[in-house]
Amino acid sequence: MSWNYRVIRVDYVDPDTKAIEPCYSVHRCFYNKEEDVIPVKWGQQPASAEGASIEELKLDWARQLEAINKPVLVEKRGKLVESKNG
């Protein structure tokens, strides 16, 4: 199993106006195979950067920034799929 960071969008509906308000966050995502594009599992809570040293912390932040250049994911029926509109 391999993993990386990905951006996941969650759409919240304002109860008063019914307007859809998107929220983007970075999550750890896990894949069956390294070459897979869609994760099979993901962390439900947004990831926070961490490391045992400042250098490791910088590397973790850099990995999270890489997620911004990949397609945004959304959850549909318990699975992640690429968002058609970011």
URMO-V82704 format. One record per backbone hydrogen bond with DSSP energy under -1.0 kcal/mol. CO is the residue of the C=O (numbers start at 1). NH is the residue of the N-H. Records with the same first field share a line. If there is no record, write none. Layout:
# URMO-V82704
CO->NH  NH
This chain:
# URMO-V82704
2->31
4->29
6->27
7->73
8->25
10->23
12->21
14->18
19->14
21->12
23->10
25->8
26->47
27->6
28->43
29->4
30->40  41
31->2
33->36
41->30
53->57
54->58
55->59
56->60
57->61
58->62
59->63
60->64
61->65
62->66
65->68
66->69
67->70
72->83
73->9
74->81
76->79
79->76
81->74
